[in-house]
Amino acid sequence: MVVDFRKSKSPPSPVCISGKDVEIVSFYRFLGVQLDNKLEWSTNTDAVYKKAMSRLYFLRRPRSFSVCSRMLHMFYQSVIASTIFFAVVCWGAGIKAKDANRLNKLIKKAGSVVGFKLANLDLVVRDRMVLKLWTIMDSPSHPLHNTVDKLRSSFSSRLLQPRCSKVRYRKSFLPSAIKLYNSS
């Protein structure tokens, strides 16, 4: 996969490894997350939505047998929420509003099956991103620890916001997590 944000769209030169040409693809699945060559998350969101919708059926089945709400919630957390929120720290801040609304509607449907309101995508993204940032700050062996440590304010417990000239970077993990950390 070639990620290229240059304005002149010249075709990339072919890459050859061990005498074999490497195929150029527009998206790639890596560790369960769909990455595309524009670094947008619509492909990943579509895959997550499709998988979670298919699992919503399995949540509706136990309800038809009058299973209690507590057990339905446990089933939702283990089967559907784990699918929706997998690697949400990576893609949660960068998805389009249209995709976020789609996932929130799915969560709302699951909530109506379970019998009470479930945490929406924004809340889970916020909680998990701040928790991940805390983990990075507490672990000196983490690769981002020194980067985050340099952003600590000398006047308060806040972190300084890194300069973001591109929207793509502003919506990535570190600037988004720092913004959420400072607002909490």
C-alpha positions as CSV (number, residue, x, y, z in Angstrom):
1,M,0.0,0.0,0.0
2,V,1.3,3.4,-0.9
3,V,0.4,6.4,1.2
4,D,1.0,9.6,-0.7
5,F,-0.4,13.0,0.0
6,R,1.5,14.9,-2.7
7,K,-0.6,17.1,-5.1
8,S,1.0,15.6,-8.2
9,K,-0.3,12.1,-8.4
10,S,2.4,10.3,-10.3
11,P,2.1,6.5,-10.2
12,P,4.6,5.0,-7.7
13,S,7.5,3.1,-9.1
14,P,7.2,-0.7,-8.8
15,V,8.9,-2.3,-5.8
16,C,10.7,-5.6,-6.2
17,I,11.6,-7.9,-3.3
18,S,13.6,-11.0,-4.0
19,G,12.9,-10.7,-7.7
20,K,9.1,-10.5,-7.3
21,D,7.0,-7.4,-7.8
22,V,5.1,-6.2,-4.8
23,E,1.4,-5.7,-5.5
24,I,0.1,-2.2,-4.8
25,V,-3.3,-2.2,-2.9
26,S,-5.6,0.6,-1.9
27,F,-6.4,-0.9,1.5
28,Y,-4.8,-3.4,3.8
29,R,-6.0,-5.3,6.9
30,F,-3.5,-5.1,9.7
31,L,-4.1,-6.6,13.1
32,G,-7.9,-6.5,12.5
33,V,-7.9,-2.8,11.4
34,Q,-8.6,-1.8,7.9
35,L,-6.1,0.8,6.7
36,D,-6.5,2.6,3.4
37,N,-4.1,4.6,1.3
38,K,-5.7,7.9,2.3
39,L,-5.5,7.1,6.0
40,E,-9.2,7.5,6.3
41,W,-11.3,5.2,8.5
42,S,-14.5,4.7,6.4
43,T,-13.3,1.3,5.2
44,N,-12.6,0.2,8.8
45,T,-15.9,1.6,10.0
46,D,-17.8,-0.2,7.3
47,A,-16.2,-3.5,8.3
48,V,-16.8,-2.9,12.0
49,Y,-20.5,-1.9,11.4
50,K,-21.0,-5.0,9.2
51,K,-19.5,-7.4,11.8
52,A,-21.4,-5.8,14.7
53,M,-24.7,-5.9,12.8
54,S,-24.3,-9.6,12.2
55,R,-23.6,-10.1,15.9
56,L,-26.7,-8.0,16.9
57,Y,-28.8,-10.9,15.7
58,F,-27.1,-13.2,18.3
59,L,-28.0,-10.6,21.0
60,R,-31.7,-10.6,20.0
61,R,-32.0,-14.4,20.2
62,P,-31.4,-14.8,24.0
63,R,-33.9,-11.9,24.5
64,S,-36.6,-13.8,22.8
65,F,-36.1,-16.5,25.6
66,S,-36.6,-13.9,28.3
67,V,-33.0,-13.8,29.5
68,C,-32.4,-11.1,32.1
69,S,-31.0,-7.7,31.2
70,R,-27.8,-8.3,33.2
71,M,-26.9,-11.4,31.1
72,L,-27.8,-9.6,27.9
73,H,-25.5,-6.7,28.9
74,M,-22.7,-9.2,29.6
75,F,-23.3,-10.8,26.2
76,Y,-23.3,-7.3,24.5
77,Q,-20.0,-6.4,26.2
78,S,-18.3,-9.6,25.2
79,V,-19.6,-10.1,21.7
80,I,-20.7,-6.8,20.2
81,A,-18.8,-4.0,22.2
82,S,-15.6,-5.9,21.8
83,T,-16.1,-5.8,18.0
84,I,-17.1,-2.2,17.9
85,F,-14.5,-0.8,20.2
86,F,-11.5,-2.9,19.0
87,A,-8.6,-0.6,18.5
88,V,-10.9,2.5,19.0
89,V,-7.9,4.4,20.4
90,C,-6.3,4.3,16.9
91,W,-9.3,5.3,14.8
92,G,-11.9,6.8,17.2
93,A,-10.8,10.5,16.9
94,G,-10.3,10.4,13.2
95,I,-13.6,9.0,11.9
96,K,-16.1,11.1,10.0
97,A,-19.3,12.2,11.8
98,K,-21.4,10.1,9.4
99,D,-19.5,7.0,10.4
100,A,-19.7,7.8,14.1
101,N,-23.4,8.3,13.8
102,R,-23.8,5.0,12.1
103,L,-22.0,3.2,14.9
104,N,-23.9,5.2,17.6
105,K,-27.2,4.1,16.0
106,L,-26.0,0.5,16.2
107,I,-25.1,0.9,19.9
108,K,-28.5,2.5,20.5
109,K,-30.2,-0.5,18.8
110,A,-28.2,-2.9,21.0
111,G,-29.3,-0.8,24.0
112,S,-32.9,-1.2,23.2
113,V,-32.4,-5.0,23.0
114,V,-30.5,-5.1,26.3
115,G,-33.0,-2.9,28.0
116,F,-31.0,0.2,29.1
117,K,-28.8,2.9,27.6
118,L,-25.3,1.9,26.7
119,A,-22.2,4.1,26.5
120,N,-22.0,5.7,23.0
121,L,-18.9,5.8,20.8
122,D,-17.7,9.3,21.9
123,L,-17.8,8.4,25.6
124,V,-15.9,5.1,25.0
125,V,-13.3,6.9,22.8
126,R,-12.7,9.6,25.3
127,D,-12.3,7.2,28.2
128,R,-10.0,4.8,26.4
129,M,-7.8,7.5,24.9
130,V,-7.3,9.2,28.2
131,L,-6.6,5.8,29.9
132,K,-4.1,5.0,27.2
133,L,-2.4,8.4,27.6
134,W,-2.2,7.7,31.4
135,T,-0.6,4.4,30.6
136,I,2.0,6.0,28.4
137,M,2.8,8.7,31.0
138,D,3.2,6.0,33.8
139,S,5.4,3.7,31.8
140,P,8.9,4.9,31.1
141,S,9.6,2.0,28.8
142,H,6.8,3.1,26.4
143,P,8.1,4.5,23.1
144,L,5.9,7.6,23.4
145,H,6.7,8.3,27.1
146,N,9.6,10.7,26.4
147,T,7.5,12.6,23.8
148,V,4.6,13.0,26.2
149,D,7.0,13.8,29.1
150,K,8.4,16.8,27.1
151,L,4.9,18.2,26.7
152,R,4.3,18.5,30.5
153,S,3.5,22.0,31.6
154,S,5.8,23.5,34.2
155,F,3.0,25.5,35.8
156,S,0.2,22.9,36.1
157,S,-0.6,19.2,35.6
158,R,-1.7,19.9,32.0
159,L,0.1,18.8,28.9
160,L,1.0,21.3,26.1
161,Q,-0.8,20.7,22.9
162,P,1.6,19.8,20.1
163,R,1.6,22.0,17.0
164,C,-0.7,20.5,14.3
165,S,-0.4,22.1,10.9
166,K,-2.5,19.3,9.2
167,V,-6.0,18.2,10.2
168,R,-4.9,14.6,9.6
169,Y,-2.3,14.9,12.5
170,R,-4.7,16.9,14.7
171,K,-7.2,14.0,14.5
172,S,-4.5,11.4,15.3
173,F,-4.0,9.8,18.8
174,L,-1.6,12.0,20.5
175,P,-3.1,15.5,19.9
176,S,-6.6,14.1,20.4
177,A,-5.7,12.3,23.7
178,I,-3.9,15.4,25.0
179,K,-6.9,17.6,24.3
180,L,-9.2,15.1,26.1
181,Y,-6.7,14.8,29.0
182,N,-6.6,18.6,29.5
183,S,-10.4,18.9,29.3
184,S,-10.9,16.3,32.0
